[in-house]
Amino acid sequence: RLRTTLILDPTSITIINGRRRRVVGWSTIDIVRRQGPRLLLITKPGSGADLTVVNPRAGNDVMFSALIAEIQKRLNADRGYRQIS
């Protein structure tokens, strides 16, 4: 079984899958889309290949939903958006 590790920091997301490691800055991610068990991180033109994270669990997995929420939070922070209270 192949494990995928994601590291989120204030400036980038790192995806480690086996021996492959890819670091992508939040500013280069254009669109985030969920397609069934896959999370697609679509990069801006000229920023390299898009990223895919596969959720091996059920579609309503709490951990995967928390990951998506955190990615949204990081992207919003990168773009200068803040939560309105």
PyMOL Python script that loads the backbone (N, CA, C, O; Angstrom):
from pymol import cmd

cmd.read_pdbstr("""\
ATOM      1  N   ARG A   1       0.848  -1.171   0.000  1.00  0.00           N
ATOM      2  CA  ARG A   1       0.000   0.000   0.000  1.00  0.00           C
ATOM      3  C   ARG A   1       0.893   1.234   0.000  1.00  0.00           C
ATOM      4  O   ARG A   1       1.871   1.301   0.745  1.00  0.00           O
ATOM      5  N   LEU A   2       0.559   2.191  -0.825  1.00  0.00           N
ATOM      6  CA  LEU A   2       1.342   3.405  -0.951  1.00  0.00           C
ATOM      7  C   LEU A   2       0.733   4.507  -0.097  1.00  0.00           C
ATOM      8  O   LEU A   2      -0.453   4.814  -0.222  1.00  0.00           O
ATOM      9  N   ARG A   3       1.527   5.088   0.752  1.00  0.00           N
ATOM     10  CA  ARG A   3       1.069   6.132   1.655  1.00  0.00           C
ATOM     11  C   ARG A   3       1.410   7.506   1.086  1.00  0.00           C
ATOM     12  O   ARG A   3       2.474   7.703   0.499  1.00  0.00           O
ATOM     13  N   THR A   4       0.499   8.444   1.270  1.00  0.00           N
ATOM     14  CA  THR A   4       0.724   9.827   0.857  1.00  0.00           C
ATOM     15  C   THR A   4       0.773  10.684   2.106  1.00  0.00           C
ATOM     16  O   THR A   4      -0.092  10.591   2.976  1.00  0.00           O
ATOM     17  N   THR A   5       1.801  11.525   2.182  1.00  0.00           N
ATOM     18  CA  THR A   5       1.960  12.440   3.307  1.00  0.00           C
ATOM     19  C   THR A   5       1.835  13.862   2.796  1.00  0.00           C
ATOM     20  O   THR A   5       2.438  14.220   1.784  1.00  0.00           O
ATOM     21  N   LEU A   6       1.056  14.669   3.492  1.00  0.00           N
ATOM     22  CA  LEU A   6       0.905  16.081   3.144  1.00  0.00           C
ATOM     23  C   LEU A   6       1.439  16.922   4.288  1.00  0.00           C
ATOM     24  O   LEU A   6       1.137  16.673   5.455  1.00  0.00           O
ATOM     25  N   ILE A   7       2.236  17.920   3.941  1.00  0.00           N
ATOM     26  CA  ILE A   7       2.754  18.870   4.917  1.00  0.00           C
ATOM     27  C   ILE A   7       2.288  20.249   4.474  1.00  0.00           C
ATOM     28  O   ILE A   7       2.620  20.708   3.381  1.00  0.00           O
ATOM     29  N   LEU A   8       1.517  20.900   5.336  1.00  0.00           N
ATOM     30  CA  LEU A   8       1.012  22.233   5.033  1.00  0.00           C
ATOM     31  C   LEU A   8       1.749  23.233   5.901  1.00  0.00           C
ATOM     32  O   LEU A   8       1.791  23.097   7.123  1.00  0.00           O
ATOM     33  N   ASP A   9       2.328  24.236   5.267  1.00  0.00           N
ATOM     34  CA  ASP A   9       2.946  25.319   6.029  1.00  0.00           C
ATOM     35  C   ASP A   9       2.392  26.639   5.497  1.00  0.00           C
ATOM     36  O   ASP A   9       1.612  26.627   4.544  1.00  0.00           O
ATOM     37  N   PRO A  10       2.767  27.767   6.077  1.00  0.00           N
ATOM     38  CA  PRO A  10       2.169  29.033   5.657  1.00  0.00           C
ATOM     39  C   PRO A  10       2.393  29.399   4.186  1.00  0.00           C
ATOM     40  O   PRO A  10       1.598  30.149   3.618  1.00  0.00           O
ATOM     41  N   THR A  11       3.452  28.889   3.561  1.00  0.00           N
ATOM     42  CA  THR A  11       3.749  29.301   2.186  1.00  0.00           C
ATOM     43  C   THR A  11       3.522  28.220   1.139  1.00  0.00           C
ATOM     44  O   THR A  11       3.427  28.533  -0.048  1.00  0.00           O
ATOM     45  N   SER A  12       3.431  26.946   1.550  1.00  0.00           N
ATOM     46  CA  SER A  12       3.338  25.881   0.544  1.00  0.00           C
ATOM     47  C   SER A  12       2.700  24.619   1.102  1.00  0.00           C
ATOM     48  O   SER A  12       2.495  24.469   2.307  1.00  0.00           O
ATOM     49  N   ILE A  13       2.397  23.717   0.173  1.00  0.00           N
ATOM     50  CA  ILE A  13       1.947  22.371   0.512  1.00  0.00           C
ATOM     51  C   ILE A  13       2.969  21.411  -0.090  1.00  0.00           C
ATOM     52  O   ILE A  13       3.374  21.560  -1.243  1.00  0.00           O
ATOM     53  N   THR A  14       3.379  20.429   0.701  1.00  0.00           N
ATOM     54  CA  THR A  14       4.308  19.405   0.240  1.00  0.00           C
ATOM     55  C   THR A  14       3.557  18.084   0.205  1.00  0.00           C
ATOM     56  O   THR A  14       2.917  17.697   1.183  1.00  0.00           O
ATOM     57  N   ILE A  15       3.639  17.399  -0.921  1.00  0.00           N
ATOM     58  CA  ILE A  15       2.996  16.090  -1.055  1.00  0.00           C
ATOM     59  C   ILE A  15       4.088  15.064  -1.307  1.00  0.00           C
ATOM     60  O   ILE A  15       4.838  15.158  -2.279  1.00  0.00           O
ATOM     61  N   ILE A  16       4.167  14.082  -0.415  1.00  0.00           N
ATOM     62  CA  ILE A  16       5.149  13.010  -0.525  1.00  0.00           C
ATOM     63  C   ILE A  16       4.390  11.720  -0.774  1.00  0.00           C
ATOM     64  O   ILE A  16       3.544  11.311   0.021  1.00  0.00           O
ATOM     65  N   ASN A  17       4.709  11.088  -1.893  1.00  0.00           N
ATOM     66  CA  ASN A  17       4.051   9.853  -2.296  1.00  0.00           C
ATOM     67  C   ASN A  17       5.143   8.877  -2.709  1.00  0.00           C
ATOM     68  O   ASN A  17       5.695   8.980  -3.805  1.00  0.00           O
ATOM     69  N   GLY A  18       5.456   7.924  -1.824  1.00  0.00           N
ATOM     70  CA  GLY A  18       6.574   7.019  -2.100  1.00  0.00           C
ATOM     71  C   GLY A  18       7.871   7.818  -2.094  1.00  0.00           C
ATOM     72  O   GLY A  18       8.181   8.498  -1.116  1.00  0.00           O
ATOM     73  N   ARG A  19       8.616   7.736  -3.171  1.00  0.00           N
ATOM     74  CA  ARG A  19       9.866   8.487  -3.295  1.00  0.00           C
ATOM     75  C   ARG A  19       9.676   9.839  -3.970  1.00  0.00           C
ATOM     76  O   ARG A  19      10.618  10.623  -4.087  1.00  0.00           O
ATOM     77  N   ARG A  20       8.479  10.098  -4.401  1.00  0.00           N
ATOM     78  CA  ARG A  20       8.186  11.368  -5.083  1.00  0.00           C
ATOM     79  C   ARG A  20       7.792  12.423  -4.063  1.00  0.00           C
ATOM     80  O   ARG A  20       6.982  12.170  -3.171  1.00  0.00           O
ATOM     81  N   ARG A  21       8.370  13.600  -4.202  1.00  0.00           N
ATOM     82  CA  ARG A  21       8.092  14.719  -3.306  1.00  0.00           C
ATOM     83  C   ARG A  21       7.865  15.960  -4.155  1.00  0.00           C
ATOM     84  O   ARG A  21       8.666  16.274  -5.036  1.00  0.00           O
ATOM     85  N   ARG A  22       6.782  16.655  -3.890  1.00  0.00           N
ATOM     86  CA  ARG A  22       6.477  17.862  -4.654  1.00  0.00           C
ATOM     87  C   ARG A  22       6.061  18.965  -3.701  1.00  0.00           C
ATOM     88  O   ARG A  22       5.189  18.773  -2.853  1.00  0.00           O
ATOM     89  N   VAL A  23       6.689  20.119  -3.848  1.00  0.00           N
ATOM     90  CA  VAL A  23       6.369  21.285  -3.038  1.00  0.00           C
ATOM     91  C   VAL A  23       5.752  22.326  -3.965  1.00  0.00           C
ATOM     92  O   VAL A  23       6.334  22.685  -4.988  1.00  0.00           O
ATOM     93  N   VAL A  24       4.569  22.806  -3.597  1.00  0.00           N
ATOM     94  CA  VAL A  24       3.854  23.786  -4.416  1.00  0.00           C
ATOM     95  C   VAL A  24       3.427  24.941  -3.515  1.00  0.00           C
ATOM     96  O   VAL A  24       2.799  24.727  -2.478  1.00  0.00           O
ATOM     97  N   GLY A  25       3.763  26.142  -3.909  1.00  0.00           N
ATOM     98  CA  GLY A  25       3.358  27.322  -3.151  1.00  0.00           C
ATOM     99  C   GLY A  25       1.866  27.555  -3.269  1.00  0.00           C
ATOM    100  O   GLY A  25       1.259  27.276  -4.304  1.00  0.00           O
ATOM    101  N   TRP A  26       1.279  28.072  -2.196  1.00  0.00           N
ATOM    102  CA  TRP A  26      -0.159  28.346  -2.214  1.00  0.00           C
ATOM    103  C   TRP A  26      -0.513  29.300  -3.345  1.00  0.00           C
ATOM    104  O   TRP A  26      -1.587  29.195  -3.937  1.00  0.00           O
ATOM    105  N   SER A  27       0.385  30.230  -3.644  1.00  0.00           N
ATOM    106  CA  SER A  27       0.093  31.228  -4.674  1.00  0.00           C
ATOM    107  C   SER A  27       0.028  30.635  -6.076  1.00  0.00           C
ATOM    108  O   SER A  27      -0.500  31.273  -6.987  1.00  0.00           O
ATOM    109  N   THR A  28       0.556  29.419  -6.270  1.00  0.00           N
ATOM    110  CA  THR A  28       0.522  28.800  -7.602  1.00  0.00           C
ATOM    111  C   THR A  28      -0.699  27.904  -7.792  1.00  0.00           C
ATOM    112  O   THR A  28      -0.942  27.419  -8.897  1.00  0.00           O
ATOM    113  N   ILE A  29      -1.474  27.679  -6.721  1.00  0.00           N
ATOM    114  CA  ILE A  29      -2.683  26.857  -6.841  1.00  0.00           C
ATOM    115  C   ILE A  29      -3.829  27.750  -7.289  1.00  0.00           C
ATOM    116  O   ILE A  29      -4.137  28.758  -6.653  1.00  0.00           O
ATOM    117  N   ASP A  30      -4.450  27.366  -8.386  1.00  0.00           N
ATOM    118  CA  ASP A  30      -5.522  28.159  -8.981  1.00  0.00           C
ATOM    119  C   ASP A  30      -6.901  27.687  -8.526  1.00  0.00           C
ATOM    120  O   ASP A  30      -7.742  28.499  -8.140  1.00  0.00           O
ATOM    121  N   ILE A  31      -7.131  26.377  -8.573  1.00  0.00           N
ATOM    122  CA  ILE A  31      -8.449  25.810  -8.280  1.00  0.00           C
ATOM    123  C   ILE A  31      -8.269  24.551  -7.436  1.00  0.00           C
ATOM    124  O   ILE A  31      -7.339  23.773  -7.651  1.00  0.00           O
ATOM    125  N   VAL A  32      -9.165  24.364  -6.481  1.00  0.00           N
ATOM    126  CA  VAL A  32      -9.225  23.121  -5.704  1.00  0.00           C
ATOM    127  C   VAL A  32     -10.582  22.507  -5.985  1.00  0.00           C
ATOM    128  O   VAL A  32     -11.617  23.158  -5.840  1.00  0.00           O
ATOM    129  N   ARG A  33     -10.567  21.253  -6.387  1.00  0.00           N
ATOM    130  CA  ARG A  33     -11.812  20.585  -6.777  1.00  0.00           C
ATOM    131  C   ARG A  33     -11.825  19.180  -6.166  1.00  0.00           C
ATOM    132  O   ARG A  33     -10.810  18.484  -6.165  1.00  0.00           O
ATOM    133  N   ARG A  34     -12.963  18.785  -5.659  1.00  0.00           N
ATOM    134  CA  ARG A  34     -13.129  17.422  -5.132  1.00  0.00           C
ATOM    135  C   ARG A  34     -13.933  16.622  -6.143  1.00  0.00           C
ATOM    136  O   ARG A  34     -15.023  17.029  -6.544  1.00  0.00           O
ATOM    137  N   GLN A  35     -13.394  15.491  -6.549  1.00  0.00           N
ATOM    138  CA  GLN A  35     -14.080  14.588  -7.476  1.00  0.00           C
ATOM    139  C   GLN A  35     -14.111  13.202  -6.850  1.00  0.00           C
ATOM    140  O   GLN A  35     -13.162  12.427  -6.968  1.00  0.00           O
ATOM    141  N   GLY A  36     -15.214  12.910  -6.184  1.00  0.00           N
ATOM    142  CA  GLY A  36     -15.331  11.625  -5.503  1.00  0.00           C
ATOM    143  C   GLY A  36     -14.242  11.493  -4.451  1.00  0.00           C
ATOM    144  O   GLY A  36     -14.133  12.343  -3.568  1.00  0.00           O
ATOM    145  N   PRO A  37     -13.427  10.435  -4.532  1.00  0.00           N
ATOM    146  CA  PRO A  37     -12.380  10.244  -3.529  1.00  0.00           C
ATOM    147  C   PRO A  37     -11.100  11.033  -3.819  1.00  0.00           C
ATOM    148  O   PRO A  37     -10.117  10.905  -3.088  1.00  0.00           O
ATOM    149  N   ARG A  38     -11.104  11.840  -4.866  1.00  0.00           N
ATOM    150  CA  ARG A  38      -9.905  12.584  -5.242  1.00  0.00           C
ATOM    151  C   ARG A  38     -10.046  14.072  -4.936  1.00  0.00           C
ATOM    152  O   ARG A  38     -11.110  14.666  -5.112  1.00  0.00           O
ATOM    153  N   LEU A  39      -8.947  14.652  -4.474  1.00  0.00           N
ATOM    154  CA  LEU A  39      -8.848  16.093  -4.285  1.00  0.00           C
ATOM    155  C   LEU A  39      -7.857  16.590  -5.322  1.00  0.00           C
ATOM    156  O   LEU A  39      -6.689  16.199  -5.309  1.00  0.00           O
ATOM    157  N   LEU A  40      -8.317  17.446  -6.215  1.00  0.00           N
ATOM    158  CA  LEU A  40      -7.480  17.977  -7.286  1.00  0.00           C
ATOM    159  C   LEU A  40      -7.035  19.386  -6.936  1.00  0.00           C
ATOM    160  O   LEU A  40      -7.852  20.255  -6.632  1.00  0.00           O
ATOM    161  N   LEU A  41      -5.729  19.597  -6.985  1.00  0.00           N
ATOM    162  CA  LEU A  41      -5.160  20.925  -6.779  1.00  0.00           C
ATOM    163  C   LEU A  41      -4.625  21.351  -8.136  1.00  0.00           C
ATOM    164  O   LEU A  41      -3.565  20.903  -8.574  1.00  0.00           O
ATOM    165  N   ILE A  42      -5.374  22.218  -8.789  1.00  0.00           N
ATOM    166  CA  ILE A  42      -5.049  22.631 -10.153  1.00  0.00           C
ATOM    167  C   ILE A  42      -4.189  23.886 -10.080  1.00  0.00           C
ATOM    168  O   ILE A  42      -4.589  24.902  -9.511  1.00  0.00           O
ATOM    169  N   THR A  43      -3.002  23.792 -10.667  1.00  0.00           N
ATOM    170  CA  THR A  43      -2.057  24.904 -10.603  1.00  0.00           C
ATOM    171  C   THR A  43      -2.284  25.880 -11.749  1.00  0.00           C
ATOM    172  O   THR A  43      -2.896  25.550 -12.764  1.00  0.00           O
ATOM    173  N   LYS A  44      -1.776  27.078 -11.556  1.00  0.00           N
ATOM    174  CA  LYS A  44      -1.863  28.113 -12.585  1.00  0.00           C
ATOM    175  C   LYS A  44      -1.005  27.707 -13.777  1.00  0.00           C
ATOM    176  O   LYS A  44      -0.032  26.971 -13.608  1.00  0.00           O
ATOM    177  N   PRO A  45      -1.343  28.168 -14.972  1.00  0.00           N
ATOM    178  CA  PRO A  45      -0.544  27.837 -16.152  1.00  0.00           C
ATOM    179  C   PRO A  45       0.935  28.194 -15.940  1.00  0.00           C
ATOM    180  O   PRO A  45       1.266  29.266 -15.432  1.00  0.00           O
ATOM    181  N   GLY A  46       1.802  27.274 -16.339  1.00  0.00           N
ATOM    182  CA  GLY A  46       3.239  27.482 -16.214  1.00  0.00           C
ATOM    183  C   GLY A  46       3.802  27.129 -14.849  1.00  0.00           C
ATOM    184  O   GLY A  46       4.991  27.327 -14.601  1.00  0.00           O
ATOM    185  N   SER A  47       2.957  26.605 -13.950  1.00  0.00           N
ATOM    186  CA  SER A  47       3.405  26.273 -12.593  1.00  0.00           C
ATOM    187  C   SER A  47       3.670  24.790 -12.395  1.00  0.00           C
ATOM    188  O   SER A  47       3.885  24.348 -11.266  1.00  0.00           O
ATOM    189  N   GLY A  48       3.657  24.027 -13.460  1.00  0.00           N
ATOM    190  CA  GLY A  48       3.892  22.586 -13.337  1.00  0.00           C
ATOM    191  C   GLY A  48       2.602  21.802 -13.350  1.00  0.00           C
ATOM    192  O   GLY A  48       1.513  22.350 -13.519  1.00  0.00           O
ATOM    193  N   ALA A  49       2.755  20.515 -13.169  1.00  0.00           N
ATOM    194  CA  ALA A  49       1.612  19.599 -13.229  1.00  0.00           C
ATOM    195  C   ALA A  49       0.680  19.802 -12.039  1.00  0.00           C
ATOM    196  O   ALA A  49       1.105  20.222 -10.962  1.00  0.00           O
ATOM    197  N   ASP A  50      -0.589  19.497 -12.253  1.00  0.00           N
ATOM    198  CA  ASP A  50      -1.575  19.546 -11.183  1.00  0.00           C
ATOM    199  C   ASP A  50      -1.275  18.442 -10.173  1.00  0.00           C
ATOM    200  O   ASP A  50      -0.543  17.497 -10.469  1.00  0.00           O
ATOM    201  N   LEU A  51      -1.845  18.570  -8.988  1.00  0.00           N
ATOM    202  CA  LEU A  51      -1.642  17.594  -7.925  1.00  0.00           C
ATOM    203  C   LEU A  51      -2.945  16.860  -7.641  1.00  0.00           C
ATOM    204  O   LEU A  51      -4.028  17.434  -7.750  1.00  0.00           O
ATOM    205  N   THR A  52      -2.832  15.601  -7.281  1.00  0.00           N
ATOM    206  CA  THR A  52      -4.003  14.812  -6.921  1.00  0.00           C
ATOM    207  C   THR A  52      -3.725  14.097  -5.610  1.00  0.00           C
ATOM    208  O   THR A  52      -2.670  13.487  -5.435  1.00  0.00           O
ATOM    209  N   VAL A  53      -4.679  14.177  -4.692  1.00  0.00           N
ATOM    210  CA  VAL A  53      -4.608  13.448  -3.433  1.00  0.00           C
ATOM    211  C   VAL A  53      -5.808  12.515  -3.415  1.00  0.00           C
ATOM    212  O   VAL A  53      -6.946  12.951  -3.589  1.00  0.00           O
ATOM    213  N   VAL A  54      -5.547  11.221  -3.203  1.00  0.00           N
ATOM    214  CA  VAL A  54      -6.617  10.226  -3.208  1.00  0.00           C
ATOM    215  C   VAL A  54      -6.944   9.833  -1.774  1.00  0.00           C
ATOM    216  O   VAL A  54      -6.057   9.517  -0.982  1.00  0.00           O
ATOM    217  N   ASN A  55      -8.240   9.859  -1.455  1.00  0.00           N
ATOM    218  CA  ASN A  55      -8.726   9.438  -0.154  1.00  0.00           C
ATOM    219  C   ASN A  55      -9.137   7.962  -0.245  1.00  0.00           C
ATOM    220  O   ASN A  55     -10.114   7.645  -0.923  1.00  0.00           O
ATOM    221  N   PRO A  56      -8.417   7.060   0.418  1.00  0.00           N
ATOM    222  CA  PRO A  56      -8.753   5.635   0.325  1.00  0.00           C
ATOM    223  C   PRO A  56      -9.936   5.237   1.199  1.00  0.00           C
ATOM    224  O   PRO A  56     -10.385   4.092   1.142  1.00  0.00           O
ATOM    225  N   ARG A  57     -10.438   6.148   1.995  1.00  0.00           N
ATOM    226  CA  ARG A  57     -11.542   5.848   2.911  1.00  0.00           C
ATOM    227  C   ARG A  57     -12.879   6.225   2.290  1.00  0.00           C
ATOM    228  O   ARG A  57     -12.966   6.550   1.106  1.00  0.00           O
ATOM    229  N   ALA A  58     -13.909   6.173   3.110  1.00  0.00           N
ATOM    230  CA  ALA A  58     -15.261   6.517   2.663  1.00  0.00           C
ATOM    231  C   ALA A  58     -15.347   7.988   2.275  1.00  0.00           C
ATOM    232  O   ALA A  58     -14.550   8.806   2.734  1.00  0.00           O
ATOM    233  N   GLY A  59     -16.303   8.312   1.441  1.00  0.00           N
ATOM    234  CA  GLY A  59     -16.471   9.665   0.942  1.00  0.00           C
ATOM    235  C   GLY A  59     -16.751  10.707   2.015  1.00  0.00           C
ATOM    236  O   GLY A  59     -16.448  11.885   1.826  1.00  0.00           O
ATOM    237  N   ASN A  60     -17.325  10.290   3.138  1.00  0.00           N
ATOM    238  CA  ASN A  60     -17.640  11.230   4.212  1.00  0.00           C
ATOM    239  C   ASN A  60     -16.603  11.174   5.337  1.00  0.00           C
ATOM    240  O   ASN A  60     -16.923  11.464   6.490  1.00  0.00           O
ATOM    241  N   ASP A  61     -15.371  10.806   5.006  1.00  0.00           N
ATOM    242  CA  ASP A  61     -14.284  10.683   5.970  1.00  0.00           C
ATOM    243  C   ASP A  61     -14.002  12.031   6.639  1.00  0.00           C
ATOM    244  O   ASP A  61     -13.768  13.028   5.956  1.00  0.00           O
ATOM    245  N   VAL A  62     -14.025  12.058   7.958  1.00  0.00           N
ATOM    246  CA  VAL A  62     -13.832  13.287   8.728  1.00  0.00           C
ATOM    247  C   VAL A  62     -12.436  13.862   8.508  1.00  0.00           C
ATOM    248  O   VAL A  62     -12.286  15.078   8.387  1.00  0.00           O
ATOM    249  N   MET A  63     -11.414  13.014   8.454  1.00  0.00           N
ATOM    250  CA  MET A  63     -10.038  13.482   8.258  1.00  0.00           C
ATOM    251  C   MET A  63      -9.868  14.170   6.904  1.00  0.00           C
ATOM    252  O   MET A  63      -9.213  15.207   6.809  1.00  0.00           O
ATOM    253  N   PHE A  64     -10.455  13.593   5.867  1.00  0.00           N
ATOM    254  CA  PHE A  64     -10.345  14.171   4.524  1.00  0.00           C
ATOM    255  C   PHE A  64     -11.077  15.512   4.470  1.00  0.00           C
ATOM    256  O   PHE A  64     -10.586  16.462   3.861  1.00  0.00           O
ATOM    257  N   SER A  65     -12.239  15.593   5.098  1.00  0.00           N
ATOM    258  CA  SER A  65     -12.977  16.854   5.160  1.00  0.00           C
ATOM    259  C   SER A  65     -12.190  17.913   5.920  1.00  0.00           C
ATOM    260  O   SER A  65     -12.199  19.084   5.540  1.00  0.00           O
ATOM    261  N   ALA A  66     -11.509  17.511   6.994  1.00  0.00           N
ATOM    262  CA  ALA A  66     -10.677  18.450   7.762  1.00  0.00           C
ATOM    263  C   ALA A  66      -9.492  18.924   6.925  1.00  0.00           C
ATOM    264  O   ALA A  66      -9.102  20.089   7.003  1.00  0.00           O
ATOM    265  N   LEU A  67      -8.917  18.022   6.123  1.00  0.00           N
ATOM    266  CA  LEU A  67      -7.816  18.395   5.233  1.00  0.00           C
ATOM    267  C   LEU A  67      -8.281  19.442   4.223  1.00  0.00           C
ATOM    268  O   LEU A  67      -7.590  20.435   3.996  1.00  0.00           O
ATOM    269  N   ILE A  68      -9.427  19.228   3.629  1.00  0.00           N
ATOM    270  CA  ILE A  68      -9.971  20.174   2.644  1.00  0.00           C
ATOM    271  C   ILE A  68     -10.212  21.535   3.304  1.00  0.00           C
ATOM    272  O   ILE A  68      -9.890  22.572   2.723  1.00  0.00           O
ATOM    273  N   ALA A  69     -10.775  21.533   4.505  1.00  0.00           N
ATOM    274  CA  ALA A  69     -11.028  22.790   5.216  1.00  0.00           C
ATOM    275  C   ALA A  69      -9.723  23.532   5.507  1.00  0.00           C
ATOM    276  O   ALA A  69      -9.664  24.755   5.385  1.00  0.00           O
ATOM    277  N   GLU A  70      -8.689  22.801   5.887  1.00  0.00           N
ATOM    278  CA  GLU A  70      -7.401  23.425   6.184  1.00  0.00           C
ATOM    279  C   GLU A  70      -6.751  23.976   4.914  1.00  0.00           C
ATOM    280  O   GLU A  70      -6.151  25.050   4.944  1.00  0.00           O
ATOM    281  N   ILE A  71      -6.863  23.259   3.817  1.00  0.00           N
ATOM    282  CA  ILE A  71      -6.335  23.751   2.540  1.00  0.00           C
ATOM    283  C   ILE A  71      -7.064  25.037   2.149  1.00  0.00           C
ATOM    284  O   ILE A  71      -6.430  25.995   1.707  1.00  0.00           O
ATOM    285  N   GLN A  72      -8.380  25.066   2.306  1.00  0.00           N
ATOM    286  CA  GLN A  72      -9.144  26.281   2.014  1.00  0.00           C
ATOM    287  C   GLN A  72      -8.680  27.439   2.885  1.00  0.00           C
ATOM    288  O   GLN A  72      -8.541  28.564   2.406  1.00  0.00           O
ATOM    289  N   LYS A  73      -8.443  27.166   4.150  1.00  0.00           N
ATOM    290  CA  LYS A  73      -7.981  28.195   5.081  1.00  0.00           C
ATOM    291  C   LYS A  73      -6.624  28.749   4.641  1.00  0.00           C
ATOM    292  O   LYS A  73      -6.415  29.962   4.655  1.00  0.00           O
ATOM    293  N   ARG A  74      -5.705  27.864   4.251  1.00  0.00           N
ATOM    294  CA  ARG A  74      -4.369  28.296   3.819  1.00  0.00           C
ATOM    295  C   ARG A  74      -4.442  29.107   2.528  1.00  0.00           C
ATOM    296  O   ARG A  74      -3.745  30.111   2.381  1.00  0.00           O
ATOM    297  N   LEU A  75      -5.278  28.674   1.605  1.00  0.00           N
ATOM    298  CA  LEU A  75      -5.426  29.418   0.350  1.00  0.00           C
ATOM    299  C   LEU A  75      -6.030  30.798   0.604  1.00  0.00           C
ATOM    300  O   LEU A  75      -5.589  31.785   0.015  1.00  0.00           O
ATOM    301  N   ASN A  76      -7.027  30.872   1.471  1.00  0.00           N
ATOM    302  CA  ASN A  76      -7.633  32.163   1.804  1.00  0.00           C
ATOM    303  C   ASN A  76      -6.604  33.097   2.442  1.00  0.00           C
ATOM    304  O   ASN A  76      -6.551  34.282   2.111  1.00  0.00           O
ATOM    305  N   ALA A  77      -5.795  32.571   3.345  1.00  0.00           N
ATOM    306  CA  ALA A  77      -4.762  33.383   3.994  1.00  0.00           C
ATOM    307  C   ALA A  77      -3.748  33.876   2.968  1.00  0.00           C
ATOM    308  O   ALA A  77      -3.314  35.026   3.032  1.00  0.00           O
ATOM    309  N   ASP A  78      -3.367  33.021   2.028  1.00  0.00           N
ATOM    310  CA  ASP A  78      -2.400  33.406   1.000  1.00  0.00           C
ATOM    311  C   ASP A  78      -2.948  34.526   0.122  1.00  0.00           C
ATOM    312  O   ASP A  78      -2.197  35.395  -0.321  1.00  0.00           O
ATOM    313  N   ARG A  79      -4.238  34.505  -0.126  1.00  0.00           N
ATOM    314  CA  ARG A  79      -4.847  35.494  -1.007  1.00  0.00           C
ATOM    315  C   ARG A  79      -5.282  36.764  -0.263  1.00  0.00           C
ATOM    316  O   ARG A  79      -5.802  37.706  -0.862  1.00  0.00           O
ATOM    317  N   GLY A  80      -5.057  36.766   1.055  1.00  0.00           N
ATOM    318  CA  GLY A  80      -5.384  37.955   1.835  1.00  0.00           C
ATOM    319  C   GLY A  80      -6.819  38.009   2.315  1.00  0.00           C
ATOM    320  O   GLY A  80      -7.266  39.048   2.800  1.00  0.00           O
ATOM    321  N   TYR A  81      -7.560  36.898   2.190  1.00  0.00           N
ATOM    322  CA  TYR A  81      -8.933  36.868   2.676  1.00  0.00           C
ATOM    323  C   TYR A  81      -8.913  36.559   4.164  1.00  0.00           C
ATOM    324  O   TYR A  81      -8.042  35.830   4.641  1.00  0.00           O
ATOM    325  N   ARG A  82      -9.856  37.103   4.883  1.00  0.00           N
ATOM    326  CA  ARG A  82      -9.963  36.755   6.290  1.00  0.00           C
ATOM    327  C   ARG A  82     -11.409  36.516   6.627  1.00  0.00           C
ATOM    328  O   ARG A  82     -12.312  37.010   5.952  1.00  0.00           O
ATOM    329  N   GLN A  83     -11.621  35.752   7.677  1.00  0.00           N
ATOM    330  CA  GLN A  83     -12.974  35.389   8.084  1.00  0.00           C
ATOM    331  C   GLN A  83     -13.704  36.601   8.643  1.00  0.00           C
ATOM    332  O   GLN A  83     -13.150  37.350   9.449  1.00  0.00           O
ATOM    333  N   ILE A  84     -14.931  36.792   8.222  1.00  0.00           N
ATOM    334  CA  ILE A  84     -15.763  37.871   8.733  1.00  0.00           C
ATOM    335  C   ILE A  84     -16.560  37.322   9.895  1.00  0.00           C
ATOM    336  O   ILE A  84     -17.216  36.287   9.777  1.00  0.00           O
ATOM    337  N   SER A  85     -16.500  38.020  11.021  1.00  0.00           N
ATOM    338  CA  SER A  85     -17.234  37.527  12.184  1.00  0.00           C
ATOM    339  C   SER A  85     -18.399  38.402  12.523  1.00  0.00           C
ATOM    340  O   SER A  85     -19.122  38.125  13.479  1.00  0.00           O
TER     341      SER A  85
END
""", "prot")
cmd.dss("prot")
cmd.show_as("cartoon", "prot")
cmd.util.cbc("prot")
cmd.orient("prot")
